Amino acid sequence: MILLNKLKNEEIFSSNEILVANYLLNYEGNILQLKVSDIAQKTFTSASTTIRLAKKLGYDGWSSLREAIYTEKNYLNNSHKDINPNFPFSYKDSIQKISSLIEQLESHTIHETAQLIQHDELSKCTTYLSQANTIYIFAMANTATITFDFQYKMRFLFKKVEIINNRDDISFIFQLLKESDCCIFISYSGNTFEALDYSSMIKNCCCQTISITSYQENKLVDCTDAHLYIPKKEETYAKIGHFSSNTSIHYLLDTLYACTFSKNYEENIQKRKNYIKQTDKRDEL
């Protein structure tokens, strides 16, 4: 996993930081209640050692690192492995059994995806979307089809959403971007845009960027400002459908819409009421 693997990378830490990292890796209590003073006492280090460790890992301080560790450990402890997402049913299964297996797979997928959501990352995404004049979604092939539902929902917020699903249009769209826009990049593998040689362009983007990608280290995470993760369960080609990944992406986009709506809830409800009232009047003509 991303963070736990980083904590094991002793090459980037001092000897005292290694003591803290090992303590955090092996800690079995409620980490959300763990204080830097507790860590310092148990590892015979100082509170500043934990802070330095957090910053080396890319976090603002202990609070944000603590939440990230909790999220990752909680996900690992609750990961469901009974149903193979690549081949969730077999030729022996009845249609009733198949419907049950798909229901279980998608339910568990949503639960596991929710376990990977970090409060600070979701908060950043919500702020970016609520402030954006235009939202651009970059997604290829099958993934792009899911985004049209998000585009439709965002109409309720009177937000303009453009879906870019043609690789030949990416460079052109980047010339149109403004600081007031927001870009969402969706790639299950995290390598889609790297393979298309767009990583540097994304990293130097003039507006805020969000990645939706599988929970692993990849270029897309390094290039974007905020991140939402998909459980890494499916094989790239050895599968009979995108059951798990599509469910995750749809759930995350629904969550982004709902959180953006809630940021100005009363105002958005009133806009919706006004729109319905105007529509009803047109229907009467």
Backbone as CSV, one residue per row, in Angstrom:
resi,resn,N_x,N_y,N_z,CA_x,CA_y,CA_z,C_x,C_y,C_z
1,MET,0.839,-1.186,0.000,0.000,0.000,0.000,0.879,1.242,0.000
2,ILE,0.321,2.369,-0.405,1.118,3.574,-0.636,1.846,4.050,0.611
3,LEU,1.106,4.418,1.649,1.711,5.043,2.827,2.518,4.061,3.652
4,LEU,1.984,2.871,3.887,2.700,1.899,4.703,4.016,1.489,4.051
5,ASN,4.021,1.426,2.729,5.267,1.126,2.025,6.272,2.257,2.195
6,LYS,5.796,3.500,2.192,6.684,4.648,2.378,7.292,4.643,3.776
7,LEU,6.498,4.229,4.760,7.002,4.174,6.128,8.108,3.130,6.285
8,LYS,8.120,2.148,5.390,9.143,1.099,5.446,10.426,1.503,4.720
9,ASN,10.395,2.648,4.033,11.546,3.092,3.233,12.558,3.802,4.126
10,GLU,13.429,3.036,4.766,14.357,3.577,5.751,15.411,4.494,5.143
11,GLU,15.595,4.441,3.847,16.654,5.230,3.209,16.406,6.732,3.328
12,ILE,15.138,7.133,3.431,14.841,8.571,3.451,14.717,9.120,4.875
13,PHE,14.837,8.262,5.905,14.639,8.687,7.281,15.926,8.679,8.087
14,SER,15.951,9.526,9.115,17.050,9.486,10.091,16.822,8.300,11.031
15,SER,17.801,8.019,11.876,17.671,6.871,12.788,16.487,7.040,13.732
16,ASN,16.248,8.261,14.234,15.101,8.495,15.125,13.779,8.410,14.371
17,GLU,13.780,8.873,13.130,12.563,8.793,12.312,12.206,7.345,11.995
18,ILE,13.223,6.495,11.854,12.988,5.066,11.621,12.311,4.449,12.842
19,LEU,12.730,4.869,14.031,12.100,4.380,15.255,10.614,4.734,15.287
20,VAL,10.307,5.969,14.913,8.906,6.434,14.892,8.124,5.696,13.816
21,ALA,8.721,5.548,12.628,8.035,4.870,11.516,7.697,3.435,11.884
22,ASN,8.636,2.723,12.501,8.398,1.333,12.903,7.325,1.249,13.989
23,TYR,7.333,2.221,14.891,6.315,2.247,15.940,4.926,2.411,15.331
24,LEU,4.807,3.308,14.348,3.517,3.556,13.704,3.061,2.345,12.891
25,LEU,4.001,1.665,12.247,3.659,0.480,11.460,3.101,-0.633,12.340
26,ASN,3.630,-0.754,13.541,3.249,-1.852,14.424,2.179,-1.469,15.438
27,TYR,1.749,-0.217,15.440,0.781,0.246,16.437,-0.586,-0.395,16.165
28,GLU,-1.180,-0.980,17.188,-2.440,-1.701,17.018,-3.623,-1.036,17.724
29,GLY,-3.373,0.061,18.403,-4.457,0.766,19.081,-5.197,1.707,18.135
30,ASN,-6.033,2.556,18.705,-6.771,3.553,17.913,-5.839,4.713,17.603
31,ILE,-5.320,4.727,16.394,-4.301,5.716,16.026,-4.859,7.139,16.012
32,LEU,-6.163,7.278,15.873,-6.766,8.613,15.867,-6.664,9.285,17.231
33,GLN,-6.411,8.499,18.275,-6.261,9.056,19.623,-4.789,9.168,20.035
34,LEU,-3.896,8.788,19.134,-2.467,8.812,19.430,-1.913,10.233,19.283
35,LYS,-1.193,10.702,20.279,-0.620,12.046,20.268,0.886,11.973,20.021
36,VAL,1.451,13.077,19.526,2.898,13.098,19.271,3.670,12.905,20.568
37,SER,3.126,13.383,21.664,3.805,13.212,22.955,3.859,11.737,23.345
38,ASP,2.792,10.980,23.007,2.781,9.535,23.272,3.865,8.828,22.462
39,ILE,3.953,9.219,21.191,4.946,8.593,20.297,6.354,8.887,20.797
40,ALA,6.585,10.145,21.173,7.913,10.537,21.663,8.307,9.744,22.903
41,GLN,7.342,9.560,23.794,7.611,8.822,25.031,7.929,7.351,24.754
42,LYS,7.161,6.740,23.849,7.325,5.313,23.569,8.585,5.014,22.761
43,THR,9.024,5.965,21.939,10.175,5.728,21.057,11.451,6.414,21.548
44,PHE,11.349,7.130,22.682,12.484,7.875,23.238,13.044,8.883,22.232
45,THR,12.095,9.528,21.526,12.469,10.585,20.587,11.753,11.863,21.019
46,SER,11.790,12.874,20.176,11.091,14.129,20.471,9.849,14.251,19.598
47,ALA,8.940,15.133,20.005,7.725,15.369,19.219,8.070,15.887,17.827
48,SER,9.136,16.673,17.733,9.537,17.235,16.434,9.971,16.151,15.457
49,THR,10.417,15.001,15.968,10.813,13.890,15.087,9.617,13.391,14.293
50,THR,8.474,13.245,14.952,7.248,12.794,14.275,6.791,13.826,13.251
51,ILE,6.919,15.113,13.602,6.520,16.174,12.670,7.398,16.150,11.418
52,ARG,8.705,15.984,11.625,9.630,15.917,10.478,9.314,14.708,9.607
53,LEU,9.007,13.588,10.254,8.641,12.371,9.508,7.410,12.634,8.645
54,ALA,6.400,13.270,9.229,5.165,13.571,8.496,5.454,14.441,7.279
55,LYS,6.296,15.444,7.451,6.589,16.356,6.346,7.420,15.690,5.248
56,LYS,8.298,14.761,5.647,9.053,14.020,4.637,8.135,13.155,3.786
57,LEU,7.022,12.743,4.377,6.054,11.906,3.659,5.045,12.743,2.872
58,GLY,5.162,14.077,2.962,4.300,14.952,2.182,3.072,15.460,2.916
59,TYR,3.066,15.353,4.257,1.908,15.803,5.038,2.245,17.073,5.812
60,ASP,1.194,17.825,6.164,1.401,19.084,6.874,1.914,18.865,8.285
61,GLY,1.508,17.774,8.893,1.905,17.491,10.268,1.345,16.168,10.729
62,TRP,1.374,15.946,12.042,0.956,14.668,12.581,-0.521,14.388,12.341
63,SER,-1.391,15.387,12.464,-2.835,15.160,12.316,-3.183,14.584,10.954
64,SER,-2.620,15.162,9.887,-2.926,14.683,8.535,-2.292,13.318,8.272
65,LEU,-1.080,13.091,8.804,-0.441,11.776,8.654,-1.236,10.722,9.417
66,ARG,-1.690,11.061,10.621,-2.466,10.134,11.442,-3.742,9.692,10.721
67,GLU,-4.435,10.650,10.084,-5.656,10.312,9.355,-5.355,9.393,8.182
68,ALA,-4.247,9.668,7.486,-3.878,8.855,6.321,-3.535,7.420,6.738
69,ILE,-2.811,7.262,7.851,-2.469,5.924,8.333,-3.735,5.183,8.745
70,TYR,-4.621,5.881,9.442,-5.888,5.268,9.858,-6.679,4.800,8.642
71,THR,-6.768,5.646,7.608,-7.520,5.309,6.399,-6.960,4.052,5.744
72,GLU,-5.637,3.989,5.619,-5.023,2.854,4.926,-5.158,1.559,5.733
73,LYS,-4.910,1.627,7.030,-5.025,0.420,7.859,-6.475,-0.054,7.934
74,ASN,-7.402,0.889,8.020,-8.822,0.542,8.070,-9.260,-0.131,6.779
75,TYR,-8.761,0.377,5.655,-9.074,-0.227,4.353,-8.545,-1.653,4.273
76,LEU,-7.299,-1.853,4.705,-6.696,-3.187,4.653,-7.444,-4.168,5.545
77,ASN,-7.869,-3.712,6.714,-8.566,-4.589,7.653,-9.959,-4.967,7.190
78,ASN,-10.569,-4.108,6.356,-11.951,-4.341,5.934,-12.075,-4.774,4.481
79,SER,-10.930,-5.010,3.836,-10.953,-5.396,2.431,-11.637,-6.746,2.255
80,HIS,-12.567,-6.797,1.301,-13.345,-8.018,1.050,-12.714,-8.790,-0.106
81,LYS,-12.432,-10.069,0.123,-11.703,-10.849,-0.879,-12.450,-12.089,-1.344
82,ASP,-13.696,-12.233,-0.946,-14.428,-13.462,-1.267,-14.821,-13.559,-2.738
83,ILE,-15.169,-12.434,-3.353,-15.632,-12.435,-4.739,-14.536,-11.880,-5.636
84,ASN,-14.202,-12.619,-6.666,-13.179,-12.192,-7.609,-13.765,-11.124,-8.533
85,PRO,-13.298,-9.873,-8.477,-13.877,-8.816,-9.293,-13.620,-8.993,-10.790
86,ASN,-12.611,-9.797,-11.134,-12.306,-10.042,-12.542,-13.256,-11.076,-13.155
87,PHE,-13.605,-12.096,-12.342,-14.541,-13.146,-12.766,-15.514,-13.408,-11.606
88,PRO,-16.481,-12.517,-11.404,-17.345,-12.603,-10.217,-18.354,-13.756,-10.245
89,PHE,-18.506,-14.413,-11.367,-19.421,-15.553,-11.460,-18.862,-16.575,-12.442
90,SER,-19.408,-17.788,-12.399,-18.935,-18.852,-13.281,-20.101,-19.427,-14.086
91,TYR,-19.787,-20.327,-14.975,-20.812,-20.925,-15.832,-21.779,-21.793,-15.022
92,LYS,-21.382,-22.187,-13.817,-22.236,-23.027,-12.980,-23.324,-22.233,-12.253
93,ASP,-23.161,-20.923,-12.180,-24.079,-20.098,-11.386,-25.387,-19.836,-12.120
94,SER,-26.477,-19.894,-11.386,-27.789,-19.560,-11.950,-27.887,-18.049,-12.102
95,ILE,-28.878,-17.580,-12.857,-29.024,-16.135,-13.041,-29.358,-15.448,-11.716
96,GLN,-30.072,-16.156,-10.832,-30.369,-15.588,-9.524,-29.097,-15.451,-8.696
97,LYS,-28.224,-16.453,-8.783,-26.944,-16.417,-8.059,-26.067,-15.302,-8.627
98,ILE,-26.076,-15.147,-9.940,-25.276,-14.088,-10.568,-25.718,-12.718,-10.088
99,SER,-27.023,-12.500,-10.036,-27.529,-11.198,-9.585,-27.108,-10.929,-8.142
100,SER,-27.088,-11.971,-7.318,-26.666,-11.825,-5.926,-25.177,-11.528,-5.820
101,LEU,-24.378,-12.196,-6.636,-22.932,-11.979,-6.614,-22.571,-10.561,-7.047
102,ILE,-23.232,-10.065,-8.085,-22.974,-8.699,-8.546,-23.387,-7.684,-7.480
103,GLU,-24.511,-7.953,-6.834,-24.975,-7.062,-5.754,-23.946,-7.021,-4.628
104,GLN,-23.432,-8.188,-4.246,-22.438,-8.254,-3.173,-21.151,-7.553,-3.575
105,LEU,-20.715,-7.806,-4.806,-19.470,-7.199,-5.289,-19.567,-5.672,-5.287
106,GLU,-20.669,-5.146,-5.814,-20.798,-3.692,-5.903,-20.992,-3.056,-4.529
107,SER,-21.698,-3.738,-3.647,-21.877,-3.220,-2.280,-20.544,-3.150,-1.548
108,HIS,-19.765,-4.240,-1.652,-18.463,-4.260,-0.985,-17.510,-3.249,-1.625
109,THR,-17.617,-3.076,-2.929,-16.755,-2.122,-3.619,-17.004,-0.705,-3.120
110,ILE,-18.271,-0.329,-3.001,-18.608,1.005,-2.504,-18.085,1.190,-1.084
111,HIS,-18.261,0.158,-0.254,-17.788,0.243,1.130,-16.270,0.437,1.174
112,GLU,-15.546,-0.333,0.377,-14.093,-0.237,0.384,-13.617,1.088,-0.198
113,THR,-14.320,1.590,-1.203,-13.965,2.890,-1.771,-14.160,3.979,-0.731
114,ALA,-15.246,3.894,0.016,-15.517,4.879,1.064,-14.423,4.867,2.127
115,GLN,-13.863,3.683,2.407,-12.799,3.572,3.405,-11.538,4.319,2.978
116,LEU,-11.377,4.516,1.676,-10.172,5.177,1.151,-10.302,6.694,1.063
117,ILE,-11.484,7.213,1.322,-11.680,8.666,1.235,-11.098,9.337,2.479
118,GLN,-10.183,10.274,2.258,-9.629,11.062,3.347,-10.335,12.411,3.401
119,HIS,-10.673,12.838,4.599,-11.450,14.073,4.777,-10.809,15.267,4.084
120,ASP,-9.503,15.459,4.291,-8.837,16.641,3.731,-8.830,16.631,2.211
121,GLU,-8.657,15.438,1.623,-8.647,15.346,0.161,-10.036,15.630,-0.406
122,LEU,-11.067,15.070,0.221,-12.433,15.309,-0.235,-12.799,16.780,-0.065
123,SER,-12.338,17.385,1.011,-12.601,18.799,1.251,-11.978,19.669,0.158
124,LYS,-10.743,19.341,-0.217,-10.081,20.086,-1.300,-10.846,19.934,-2.614
125,CYS,-11.238,18.705,-2.935,-11.979,18.455,-4.174,-13.279,19.257,-4.206
126,THR,-13.985,19.262,-3.082,-15.260,19.980,-2.994,-15.057,21.472,-3.212
127,THR,-14.011,22.024,-2.605,-13.711,23.450,-2.769,-13.362,23.773,-4.220
128,TYR,-12.524,22.943,-4.826,-12.139,23.175,-6.222,-13.364,23.213,-7.137
129,LEU,-14.265,22.227,-6.964,-15.430,22.121,-7.845,-16.425,23.248,-7.610
130,SER,-16.617,23.611,-6.360,-17.596,24.668,-6.064,-17.135,26.022,-6.570
131,GLN,-15.821,26.228,-6.651,-15.285,27.512,-7.108,-15.039,27.561,-8.617
132,ALA,-15.063,26.420,-9.268,-14.700,26.362,-10.690,-15.781,26.952,-11.589
133,ASN,-15.341,27.675,-12.585,-16.268,28.165,-13.613,-16.625,27.039,-14.576
134,THR,-15.606,26.332,-15.029,-15.814,25.182,-15.915,-15.021,24.000,-15.369
135,ILE,-15.662,22.838,-15.390,-15.013,21.608,-14.927,-14.741,20.731,-16.140
136,TYR,-13.493,20.343,-16.320,-13.109,19.468,-17.425,-12.791,18.078,-16.862
137,ILE,-13.413,17.062,-17.446,-13.132,15.687,-17.044,-12.388,14.985,-18.176
138,PHE,-11.222,14.458,-17.860,-10.416,13.727,-18.838,-10.511,12.238,-18.510
139,ALA,-11.128,11.482,-19.417,-11.300,10.045,-19.195,-11.403,9.353,-20.546
140,MET,-10.776,8.218,-20.661,-10.742,7.509,-21.938,-11.679,6.306,-21.932
141,ALA,-12.109,5.923,-23.117,-12.828,4.663,-23.371,-13.995,4.432,-22.416
142,ASN,-14.040,3.234,-21.834,-15.153,2.828,-20.987,-15.387,3.789,-19.824
143,THR,-14.299,4.284,-19.244,-14.412,5.172,-18.082,-15.192,6.434,-18.403
144,ALA,-15.033,6.928,-19.612,-15.691,8.179,-19.996,-17.209,8.072,-19.937
145,THR,-17.748,6.880,-20.190,-19.210,6.740,-20.219,-19.838,7.032,-18.854
146,ILE,-19.117,6.758,-17.781,-19.639,6.984,-16.432,-19.774,8.469,-16.135
147,THR,-18.912,9.279,-16.741,-18.845,10.694,-16.393,-20.032,11.503,-16.912
148,PHE,-20.765,10.959,-17.873,-21.900,11.713,-18.414,-23.008,11.869,-17.377
149,ASP,-23.145,10.916,-16.480,-24.128,11.049,-15.401,-23.741,12.184,-14.464
150,PHE,-22.445,12.299,-14.153,-21.949,13.401,-13.323,-22.195,14.743,-14.010
151,GLN,-21.929,14.776,-15.307,-22.172,16.004,-16.074,-23.634,16.424,-15.979
152,TYR,-24.542,15.465,-16.088,-25.975,15.758,-16.019,-26.363,16.265,-14.627
153,LYS,-25.861,15.604,-13.582,-26.183,16.022,-12.222,-25.692,17.446,-11.942
154,MET,-24.515,17.765,-12.436,-23.945,19.093,-12.165,-24.750,20.210,-12.812
155,ARG,-25.617,19.858,-13.748,-26.525,20.860,-14.318,-27.447,21.417,-13.241
156,PHE,-27.755,20.618,-12.215,-28.598,21.091,-11.119,-27.914,22.206,-10.334
157,LEU,-26.584,22.276,-10.446,-25.815,23.346,-9.799,-25.455,24.438,-10.800
158,PHE,-25.949,24.276,-12.031,-25.658,25.209,-13.124,-24.146,25.327,-13.352
159,LYS,-23.484,24.164,-13.227,-22.048,24.082,-13.461,-21.793,23.500,-14.849
160,LYS,-20.925,24.126,-15.583,-20.563,23.635,-16.911,-19.492,22.552,-16.779
161,VAL,-19.790,21.386,-17.337,-18.852,20.262,-17.296,-18.566,19.802,-18.716
162,GLU,-17.294,19.774,-19.067,-16.866,19.309,-20.388,-16.147,17.970,-20.230
163,ILE,-16.536,16.996,-21.037,-15.917,15.669,-20.967,-14.970,15.490,-22.161
164,ILE,-13.722,15.212,-21.849,-12.703,15.031,-22.889,-12.356,13.548,-22.947
165,ASN,-12.843,12.866,-23.961,-12.606,11.422,-24.066,-11.881,11.044,-25.354
166,ASN,-11.306,12.048,-25.990,-10.526,11.823,-27.209,-9.107,12.325,-26.961
167,ARG,-8.139,11.444,-27.045,-6.756,11.825,-26.727,-6.244,12.957,-27.610
168,ASP,-6.784,13.077,-28.819,-6.328,14.131,-29.720,-6.796,15.515,-29.273
169,ASP,-7.780,15.567,-28.379,-8.316,16.852,-27.924,-7.617,17.373,-26.672
170,ILE,-6.835,16.535,-25.999,-6.260,16.924,-24.718,-5.365,18.156,-24.840
171,SER,-4.425,18.148,-25.776,-3.520,19.281,-25.944,-4.281,20.559,-26.291
172,PHE,-5.298,20.414,-27.121,-6.100,21.579,-27.509,-6.814,22.178,-26.300
173,ILE,-7.432,21.324,-25.473,-8.172,21.798,-24.307,-7.246,22.492,-23.318
174,PHE,-6.036,21.997,-23.185,-5.093,22.608,-22.244,-4.754,24.049,-22.627
175,GLN,-4.909,24.377,-23.892,-4.666,25.751,-24.315,-5.823,26.676,-23.927
176,LEU,-6.966,26.093,-23.605,-8.152,26.875,-23.265,-8.345,27.057,-21.761
177,LEU,-7.628,26.286,-20.963,-7.836,26.295,-19.512,-7.522,27.647,-18.892
178,LYS,-8.305,27.985,-17.862,-8.091,29.209,-17.091,-7.883,28.838,-15.627
179,GLU,-7.313,29.759,-14.864,-7.059,29.496,-13.450,-8.343,29.203,-12.684
180,SER,-9.448,29.727,-13.169,-10.735,29.554,-12.487,-11.404,28.219,-12.804
181,ASP,-10.788,27.399,-13.654,-11.350,26.100,-14.019,-10.854,25.013,-13.060
182,CYS,-11.340,23.813,-13.267,-10.870,22.650,-12.497,-10.861,21.436,-13.425
183,CYS,-9.830,20.615,-13.313,-9.721,19.415,-14.143,-9.772,18.162,-13.277
184,ILE,-10.546,17.184,-13.742,-10.587,15.873,-13.102,-10.001,14.851,-14.074
185,PHE,-8.985,14.130,-13.638,-8.346,13.110,-14.470,-8.675,11.737,-13.890
186,ILE,-9.285,10.886,-14.702,-9.697,9.568,-14.238,-8.927,8.487,-14.995
187,SER,-8.241,7.646,-14.240,-7.503,6.534,-14.833,-7.361,5.443,-13.796
188,TYR,-7.922,4.282,-14.052,-7.852,3.187,-13.082,-6.398,2.791,-12.817
189,SER,-5.620,2.646,-13.857,-4.223,2.236,-13.690,-3.345,3.378,-13.195
190,GLY,-3.764,4.608,-13.496,-2.953,5.769,-13.168,-1.903,6.066,-14.212
191,ASN,-1.838,5.239,-15.250,-0.791,5.384,-16.269,-1.320,5.866,-17.615
192,THR,-2.624,6.079,-17.711,-3.219,6.464,-19.002,-2.572,7.710,-19.582
193,PHE,-2.465,8.749,-18.782,-1.966,10.026,-19.291,-0.449,10.052,-19.384
194,GLU,0.210,9.225,-18.562,1.657,9.058,-18.671,1.992,8.400,-20.003
195,ALA,1.219,7.378,-20.374,1.438,6.688,-21.647,1.219,7.625,-22.832
196,LEU,0.350,8.608,-22.634,0.078,9.574,-23.702,1.007,10.788,-23.640
197,ASP,1.999,10.746,-22.741,2.999,11.815,-22.585,2.399,13.142,-22.133
198,TYR,1.403,13.075,-21.251,0.769,14.308,-20.772,1.067,14.597,-19.297
199,SER,1.916,13.827,-18.664,2.171,13.998,-17.236,2.706,15.387,-16.899
200,SER,3.701,15.850,-17.633,4.282,17.168,-17.355,3.269,18.279,-17.590
201,MET,2.418,18.092,-18.580,1.388,19.080,-18.874,0.389,19.159,-17.719
202,ILE,0.020,18.008,-17.180,-0.919,17.973,-16.049,-0.279,18.606,-14.818
203,LYS,0.981,18.292,-14.565,1.665,18.818,-13.389,1.783,20.325,-13.430
204,ASN,1.928,20.890,-14.609,2.078,22.343,-14.765,0.775,23.030,-15.153
205,CYS,-0.327,22.347,-14.935,-1.642,22.891,-15.291,-1.898,24.196,-14.533
206,CYS,-2.536,25.152,-15.186,-2.768,26.468,-14.590,-3.902,26.460,-13.571
207,CYS,-4.735,25.412,-13.546,-5.870,25.365,-12.624,-5.725,24.191,-11.655
208,GLN,-6.651,24.094,-10.720,-6.623,23.013,-9.741,-6.954,21.682,-10.415
209,THR,-6.295,20.613,-9.952,-6.470,19.307,-10.584,-6.820,18.231,-9.554
210,ILE,-7.665,17.296,-9.969,-8.108,16.190,-9.129,-7.847,14.881,-9.866
211,SER,-7.325,13.888,-9.173,-7.144,12.575,-9.789,-8.069,11.565,-9.123
212,ILE,-8.630,10.686,-9.939,-9.373,9.519,-9.455,-8.666,8.315,-10.054
213,THR,-8.011,7.542,-9.187,-7.160,6.471,-9.683,-7.037,5.368,-8.638
214,SER,-6.480,4.244,-9.032,-6.367,3.112,-8.106,-5.371,3.425,-6.995
215,TYR,-5.572,2.763,-5.867,-4.787,3.036,-4.665,-3.423,2.375,-4.772
216,GLN,-2.506,3.104,-5.397,-1.134,2.659,-5.568,-0.318,3.875,-5.985
217,GLU,0.975,3.756,-5.912,1.821,4.862,-6.362,1.817,4.890,-7.883
218,ASN,1.508,6.048,-8.448,1.556,6.196,-9.901,1.758,7.660,-10.263
219,LYS,2.040,7.930,-11.497,2.362,9.270,-11.961,1.200,10.245,-11.794
220,LEU,-0.008,9.763,-11.960,-1.164,10.654,-11.909,-1.309,11.276,-10.527
221,VAL,-1.052,10.504,-9.483,-1.114,11.037,-8.120,-0.058,12.118,-7.924
222,ASP,1.127,11.885,-8.452,2.223,12.847,-8.306,1.948,14.162,-9.037
223,CYS,1.109,14.113,-10.063,0.897,15.284,-10.917,-0.300,16.143,-10.526
224,THR,-1.147,15.664,-9.618,-2.401,16.366,-9.328,-2.440,16.905,-7.899
225,ASP,-3.364,17.840,-7.668,-3.426,18.546,-6.376,-4.230,17.814,-5.315
226,ALA,-5.246,17.076,-5.722,-6.090,16.336,-4.766,-6.391,14.960,-5.343
227,HIS,-6.618,13.984,-4.459,-6.708,12.606,-4.919,-7.861,11.848,-4.261
228,LEU,-8.587,11.100,-5.080,-9.586,10.152,-4.584,-9.214,8.790,-5.163
229,TYR,-9.370,7.751,-4.353,-8.822,6.461,-4.748,-9.876,5.381,-4.986
230,ILE,-9.524,4.490,-5.908,-10.317,3.313,-6.245,-9.573,2.091,-5.703
231,PRO,-10.247,1.149,-5.050,-9.559,-0.071,-4.613,-8.901,-0.782,-5.799
232,LYS,-7.661,-1.191,-5.614,-6.912,-1.848,-6.692,-7.228,-3.335,-6.665
233,LYS,-8.180,-3.770,-7.483,-8.630,-5.150,-7.461,-8.644,-5.811,-8.837
234,GLU,-8.887,-5.036,-9.865,-9.059,-5.619,-11.199,-7.739,-5.735,-11.951
235,GLU,-7.661,-6.748,-12.769,-6.548,-6.867,-13.707,-6.835,-5.960,-14.908
236,THR,-5.791,-5.571,-15.597,-5.969,-4.663,-16.733,-6.772,-5.312,-17.854
237,TYR,-6.441,-6.533,-18.205,-7.113,-7.194,-19.324,-7.819,-8.492,-18.929
238,ALA,-7.297,-9.193,-17.932,-7.852,-10.509,-17.575,-9.108,-10.362,-16.728
239,LYS,-10.192,-9.956,-17.367,-11.462,-9.796,-16.664,-12.589,-9.813,-17.686
240,ILE,-13.806,-9.969,-17.207,-14.960,-10.013,-18.115,-15.809,-8.748,-18.028
241,GLY,-15.355,-7.782,-17.252,-16.089,-6.521,-17.154,-15.458,-5.618,-16.114
242,HIS,-15.805,-4.319,-16.196,-15.268,-3.340,-15.247,-16.247,-3.169,-14.068
243,PHE,-16.670,-4.273,-13.480,-17.699,-4.206,-12.446,-17.257,-3.361,-11.254
244,SER,-16.114,-3.684,-10.695,-15.641,-3.026,-9.479,-15.194,-1.587,-9.735
245,SER,-14.345,-1.380,-10.729,-13.800,-0.044,-10.983,-14.892,0.938,-11.397
246,ASN,-15.824,0.506,-12.247,-16.909,1.394,-12.652,-17.778,1.803,-11.464
247,THR,-18.050,0.846,-10.588,-18.844,1.140,-9.391,-18.131,2.162,-8.513
248,SER,-16.825,2.001,-8.335,-16.036,2.937,-7.524,-16.073,4.347,-8.102
249,ILE,-15.836,4.441,-9.394,-15.792,5.753,-10.041,-17.146,6.447,-9.956
250,HIS,-18.210,5.681,-10.222,-19.559,6.254,-10.157,-19.851,6.748,-8.740
251,TYR,-19.500,5.960,-7.753,-19.724,6.340,-6.359,-18.947,7.617,-6.006
252,LEU,-17.688,7.699,-6.422,-16.871,8.876,-6.110,-17.416,10.131,-6.791
253,LEU,-17.867,10.002,-8.033,-18.433,11.153,-8.731,-19.749,11.585,-8.088
254,ASP,-20.558,10.620,-7.657,-21.792,10.958,-6.939,-21.469,11.678,-5.632
255,THR,-20.419,11.218,-4.953,-20.006,11.851,-3.701,-19.533,13.279,-3.950
256,LEU,-18.779,13.486,-5.008,-18.310,14.832,-5.346,-19.484,15.760,-5.651
257,TYR,-20.444,15.250,-6.404,-21.630,16.060,-6.698,-22.376,16.416,-5.414
258,ALA,-22.620,15.420,-4.569,-23.385,15.643,-3.341,-22.673,16.632,-2.412
259,CYS,-21.361,16.491,-2.277,-20.603,17.396,-1.396,-20.571,18.815,-1.954
260,THR,-20.464,18.935,-3.273,-20.480,20.261,-3.889,-21.849,20.904,-3.722
261,PHE,-22.899,20.113,-3.878,-24.260,20.612,-3.671,-24.425,21.102,-2.228
262,SER,-23.909,20.345,-1.282,-24.117,20.661,0.130,-23.356,21.900,0.578
263,LYS,-22.311,22.273,-0.159,-21.485,23.425,0.244,-22.318,24.714,0.281
264,ASN,-23.289,24.837,-0.627,-24.228,25.967,-0.609,-25.646,25.394,-0.718
265,TYR,-25.976,24.580,0.270,-27.181,23.759,0.187,-28.452,24.577,-0.045
266,GLU,-28.718,25.566,0.799,-29.961,26.333,0.699,-30.058,27.072,-0.628
267,GLU,-28.942,27.661,-1.034,-28.914,28.384,-2.322,-29.180,27.429,-3.476
268,ASN,-28.582,26.251,-3.441,-28.757,25.283,-4.522,-30.171,24.699,-4.545
269,ILE,-30.745,24.501,-3.367,-32.128,24.037,-3.302,-33.055,25.080,-3.926
270,GLN,-32.808,26.349,-3.621,-33.656,27.416,-4.170,-33.507,27.503,-5.683
271,LYS,-32.288,27.359,-6.179,-32.065,27.357,-7.635,-32.845,26.220,-8.279
272,ARG,-32.817,25.080,-7.630,-33.524,23.922,-8.166,-35.028,24.157,-8.180
273,LYS,-35.554,24.746,-7.110,-36.987,25.047,-7.027,-37.399,26.038,-8.111
274,ASN,-36.566,27.064,-8.302,-36.874,28.075,-9.329,-36.884,27.455,-10.717
275,TYR,-35.928,26.554,-10.943,-35.850,25.886,-12.238,-37.086,25.032,-12.482
276,ILE,-37.494,24.270,-11.446,-38.681,23.411,-11.577,-39.924,24.251,-11.824
277,LYS,-40.030,25.399,-11.133,-41.186,26.276,-11.290,-41.264,26.808,-12.720
278,GLN,-40.114,27.214,-13.258,-40.088,27.718,-14.629,-40.420,26.613,-15.624
279,THR,-39.929,25.424,-15.357,-40.209,24.295,-16.245,-41.681,23.948,-16.239
280,ASP,-42.299,23.978,-15.047,-43.729,23.684,-14.938,-44.557,24.689,-15.714
281,LYS,-44.141,25.958,-15.701,-44.882,26.992,-16.442,-44.797,26.750,-17.949
282,ARG,-43.620,26.320,-18.390,-43.461,26.037,-19.839,-44.339,24.863,-20.237
283,ASP,-44.475,23.896,-19.340,-45.294,22.729,-19.646,-46.773,23.086,-19.785
284,GLU,-47.191,24.173,-19.112,-48.579,24.588,-19.145,-48.966,25.314,-20.437
285,LEU,-47.935,25.820,-21.139,-48.189,26.588,-22.375,-48.615,25.684,-23.526
